[in-house]
Amino acid sequence: MKDIEHKYPYQGNTLVECFKNRISNRTAKVCIIGLGYVGLPLAVEKGKVGFTVLGIDQNGSRVDKINQGLNYINDVNDEELKQLVNRGTIKATCNFSEVSEQDILVICVPTPLNINRDPDISYVKNVIKELIQWLRPGQMVILESTTYPGTTEEIVLPLLESTGLKVGKDFFLVYSPERVDPGNQRYTTKNTSKVVGGVTPLCQEVGCFFYVQTITNVVPVSSPTVAEMTKVFENTYRAVNIALVNELMMLCDKMKINIWEIIDAASTKPFGIQVFYPGPGVGGHCIPIDPFYLSWKARQYDFSTRFIELAGEINILVSHYVVSKVIQVLNSKGMSLNGARILILGVAYKKDVDDYRESPAIRIIKQLTDFGAQVVFYDPYIRYIEGDDSLLLDVKWVSLTDNEIKKSDCILIVTDHSIINYGEIVAQAKVVIDTRNATKAVLNDREKIILI
């Protein structure tokens, strides 16, 4: 820790009273580390109620855009961000040199899986190692990144206390999991309940007080570990139920009955069922990853989460099933997948977003190209597949023209974006394989549509 003069003396107040006063009068400065789908919406919400916000991100392009008032996250209002930047309420940087001037440090960095599908919290560790160079008395550190139960107290706390500062006495430490649902117009950062777990009772008190300034309902829990487990349970619950309906979908396909009709009928029961929908797999940062975080942690207690791991296997298997369906449909028309032209509709992990992290479309495209198919894709929100998926850079985006539709041997709907006119596509296509029931409203040409 650098030798930094403490600029915010308590003047006779306790640390908690001083901190809460600074939060109330908005003189507390907020630093958000990681300006993606979680961090930037949070920065805007804090800025809107009067906090001065510093954003830190290693992506220089993001930093430049923010400082120009340019938005790159669909869930953020363009004009709101621009006004906050113009007023000097929000600014961004790539370095940590201003951390000592900040009061509340919120970590919103990725927590992916490594090649062995074990948790990779290197981004979190690297951020903490940067922070401890500038940490001073009177600050609060909040981890929002999704992680396995125990991370805050077993990994983050020892690193912070290596500075000689003591939690609950010199600084506060809180875990509060993000609950962002990209593209959800009903539930946003502001009106989605916020779970908060502090390392000590004073950490809990100050953490809840901070979030209640901008979030409608704050839910305190007894510890960071409980908050961490809450987050992974929420997404494991979804992964398991999606796996159940995906398995049922594959069975119904073999039995020649319509899974979507079954779900519609089952959903009429007013109790005892919550409807989940099948698809080509699961995507995004949470559902494909969080269950593996929980399984990894369980192994440390010599406990096997067989149910959870089976769900993960099924949700991966279903993408292979989609490819086998493409092969089957082409064979029925006297064609081979090798050399066939396949037009993929939608590569985002869910409808109406521009995010393809862990998207089942990526796995499906890779399998199709491995079989020799000529794959192209159309997505109204995504034109390039980059980064870790660089092997797919040869798979090109195409305009959704009549010519592209007609010359494709098969149209495969992977993501059911709302702005696509599926009726026009079906009318011109040779065959459409629909993994999302996107063609439900198309009453004509049903013989062209293969539902799975």
N, C-alpha and C positions, 0 to 999 in steps of 0.2 A: 504494500500500500504506500502511495506517495505521501510525503509530508505536506498535508493540506490544512490550512487554517480553517477552523470551523466558523463559518460566516453566519450561522443562525443560532445564537445563544438562546437558552431557554428562558432567561430572565425570571427565574424563580418558579416558573411553571414546570410541571413534570414533562417528560418527553412526549407522553401520549397527548396531554392537553395542548402542548405547543404544536404537535403535528396535526391534530384535528382542527385547531384554529387555522392553520395554514391551508388545510383542505377547504374549510368553510369559506374563507375569504379569497380563495383561488390564488393565493400567492405561492402555493406549493407547485413546483415545476415537475412536469411529467415527462419521462423519457420512455419511449416505446422502441424496443429492439426487435426488428423484424417487421417489415412493412408490407406484408402480403395480405391474404384474405382475412386474417384475424387482426393484424396490427394496424393497418390503415383505417378500417372502419372504427376501431377503438380510438385511434388518434382523433378522428373527426368528431366522435361523440364527446370526448373530453374537451376538445377545442370549442365546441358549440356552447358549452356551459361555462366557459371562461378560463379554463386552464391553459397555460402556455405549454406547448408540446414540442419536444425534440424527438425526431424519429431517426433511428440508426439502422442502416441496412448496408450490407456489403455489395449489393447490386447498384453500381453507379448509375445505370440507366434509370432505375426507380427513383433514386435520390434526385437526379436532374429533373425528372418529370414533376416530382412533388414541389420542388423549389420554383418551378415554372407555373405551378397551379394546375398541372395536367393530371387527370385521373386515369388509372389503369385497372380499377376494381369496379365491377358492375354494381356491387351493392353500395357504393359510395356515390353520393350526389355530386355531379361535376361542379355545379355552381357553388355548393357549400364548401368544397375543398378549395376552390379558387379564392373565395372570399376570405377564408381562414388564413391562407398563405399570404394573400395581399395585405392582411392586417398584421402579419408577423406572429400570428397565434401558433401556426405550425411551420416548422422548417425541418429539413432533413440533412443528414451528413453520413459519411462512410466511416468516420473514426469516433473513438470513445473519449476524446480529450475533454469534452464538456460534461462528462458524467458527474464529476465532483460538484457541479453547479446544480444538479438535478436532485429532487427530493424523492420521487417515486419512480422506480425502475421496473418496467413491465417487460418480461421476456416472452416473445411470440415467435420463436424460430422453429423450423421443421424438426421433427423427430421421426425419421424414416426407419425402415428395416435394412439391415445389411444383407449381403449376398446369401447368408445362411438363414435369413428371416428372423434374426435376433434384433432386439432394440439397438438403435444407433442414436445415442444421446450426445454425440460428439459436438453438435452445434450448441447444445445447452452448456456443456462443459467449457467450450471455447469462449462463450459469452461470459460466463462466470469468471474465468481466468482474466478476461479483459476488465471486468467490473472491479475486481479486487485491487487492481492497481490504482483505482480512483475512489474506492469506497471510503466514506467518512461517517462519523457519528450522526444520527438523526435522519437516516434514509430508510426507505422501505423497498424491499426487493420482492417482486411478485412473479412467479412462474405461471404462464398460461399454456405453455406447450403441452400437448397430450403426451403422457409418459406412464411408465409402470408404477404401481403403488410402492412408495418408499423413496422415490427419487429425491424429493425435496429435502427430507431429513437425513438420508443416507449419503447423498452426493453433493447437493447444493449447500446445505448447512455447514458441513466441515470445511468446504472451500472458503466460504465467507468468513467463518470464525478463525481461519488461518491468519487473518489480518490482525488478530488480537481483540477484535470487537466481539461483543457478546449479544446473542439474539435476545430480544425482549428488553434489553437494557440499553444497548447502543444503536441497534437497528432492528427493523421488523422484517419477518420473512413469512410469506403467504403463498399458498397454491390455490389458484382459481382457474379451473379448466375452461378453455374457450368452448363455446357452443354455437359457432357460426354455421349456418346452413346457406351456402352460396346460392343466390337466385331466389331465396324465399322472401316474398314481398310481405308476408303476414308477420313472420317472426324475425326480428332484427336484433342487432346488438343491444338496443335499448330495452325491448320488451321481452327478451328471453331471460328467464330466471338465472341468476348467477350464484353458483355454489362457491363458498369461500372457506378455506381451512387454514388457520394460522398455526405456527409452531408453538406459540405460547398464547395465553388468553389475551395479553395486550396486543400481540400481532393480529389476533382474530378481530379484536375491537377496532383497530385502526384500518385493517383491510376491508372490513364490512362498511365502515364509515366512508371510505374512499369510493367504493363501488355504488353505494346507495345514492351518490350525487348524480349519477347518470343512468342507473339501471332500475327499472320499476320494482323488481322483486329480488332481494338478496337473501340467499339461503345459507346460514352459517352451519358448518359441521364441526365435529370435535377435533379434527386433525387434518393436516395436508394429505396423509395417507388415505383417509376416508374420501377426501375430495378427488384424489387421483383414481381410486377404485371406482368412484361414482362415474367418472368419465369413461373409463374403459368398459364398465358394465353396460352403460347406455348403448355403446356402439356394438358390443358383443351381442347384446339382446337383438339388435337389428340384424346383425350378420347371421345369427342362428336361425331367426325366423325367415330371412330371405333364403337361406340354404334349404329350409324345409319346403318352401313353396317352389324353389327351383327343382328340387328332387321330384316333387309332385308333378311339376310341368313336364319333366322328361318321361315320367310314367304315363301321364295323360297323352302325350304325343304318341307313344307306342300303342296305347289303347284306342287311338283315333277319337278322343274326346277333347273338348275345348276347355283348357284350364281357365281361360278368362271368363267363360260362362259360369264355371264352377265358383270362381271367386266372387263374381257378381251376386250369385245366388246366396253364397255363404254370408256375404256382407249384410244381407237383410236381417240377420239375427241381431236383436238389440243388446245382447249380452254374451259374454263368454268367448268372443273372438275379436281380434284386431287384424285388419286386413293388411297383408303384405303382397307385393306383386313380383312375379318372376321376371327374369331378364337374361342377358347374355353373360352376366357376372356382376361383381360389385367393383366400385371404383371410388376415387377420391382419397383424401389423406386419412380418413378415420376408419371406415368399416373394413377395408382390406388389411389394416395394420393393427388396430387396437386389440383385437382378439389374440394376436400373436404376442403382444406385449404382456397380456395377462397369462398366457400359457408359459411364456419364458419365466415370469416371476413365480408361477406355481411350481415349476421344477426345482426352484431353490428350496421349497418346502417338501420335496419328495412327493409331489402331488401331480397326478396326470389329469389334465382337463380334456378328456377324450371327446366329450360332446362338442366342445368349442373347436377342437382341431378337426373333427369330422366336418363341421360346418364350413371351415376354411377350405377343406379339400373339395367339397361339393361346389362351392362358389367358384373355384378354379376349374373344376371338371366341366361346368356348364359351358364355358367358352369353347372347349374341345367338342362338346356336343353340338354347338352351333355350326362349327366347321364341318362336322360329320353330316349335318343336315344339308349344308351347301353341296357337299359331294353327292349325297343321295339324290337331291333334286336335279343336279346336272346330269347324273347318270340316267335318271328317268327320261331325260330328253336326248339321250345318246351322246352326251358330252363328257369330257374329262375336265377335272379341275385344272390340270396342267394346261396352261395356255388360255384358259377362260378369263374373260374380262369381268371383274367383280367391282361394282360400285358400292362403296360403303357410305351409308347416310348417317352421319354423326359420329364423331370420335371423342366428344366430351364425355366425362364420366356420368353425367346426368343431363337432363333436358335444360335448355335455355341458359347454360353457363359456358364460359370459355376455358374451362379447366379440364385437362386430360390426364391429371395425375392418377396413376393406377387404373386407368380406364380399361375395361374389358376389350374395347375396340383395339387397343394396342396389341394385346395378346392374340386376338383373332386375326388381325392383319398379318402379324408375324407368322402365324400358322399357315395362312392362305398363301403367302409368298413362298414359304418353305416348300409348299406343294406345287409351286410353279405357276400359280395364278398371277394374272396381271391386275394388280389392285390399284384403284384410285379412290379418292374419298371426297365427299362434299360435307362441309360443316359451315353453317353461316357465321360461326363465332371463332373458328380456328382454321388458319390457312397453312400453318407449318407445324410439324412435329419435330421438336428439338430436344436438346439436353441428353438425358440418360437414354432416350429413345432414338439416338442418332442413327442406329442401324436402319431406321425406317425413313430416312431422309429421301430415299428414292421413290417413296410412295407419295404421289403428287395430289394436291388439291385441284379439283376441276370445277368449273361452273356447272350448275344444274340446268343444262340446256336440253332441249328436245333431242339433239343429236347424241349427247352423252348418255341419256337414258336409253335411247333406242339401240345404241351399239353395245351396250353392256349385256352380257349373257345372264347376269343375275344382279338384282338390287338387294342389298342386305341392310335392313334398318337396325342399327345398333343403338342409336340415341334418338329419341322421339322429340326433336325440337318443335316447338309450337308453331313457328312461322313457316314451316314447310307444308306445301300443299300436296298431301299424299294422294288425293284423288287424281290429280293430273299425272303424277308419277306412275300410278298403277295403270292408268289408261294407255300409257305409251311403253311401259316396260314389258319385257318378255316374261319375267317372273319376279316376284317380290317375296323375300323371306323376311318376315316381320317378327322381331324378338320382343317388341314392346306394345303390341296391340295398337300401334299408331294408326293402322288402317281400319279401325273399328267402324268409323263412319262411312267408309267406302262400301256402298251397297252393290254397285255394278262391278263386273270383272272379278268376282270373288274367286273364280277358278285360277286366276293368276297369283293369288296370295297364299303363301304358306305361313301359317301361324305356328310359332313354337314358344 
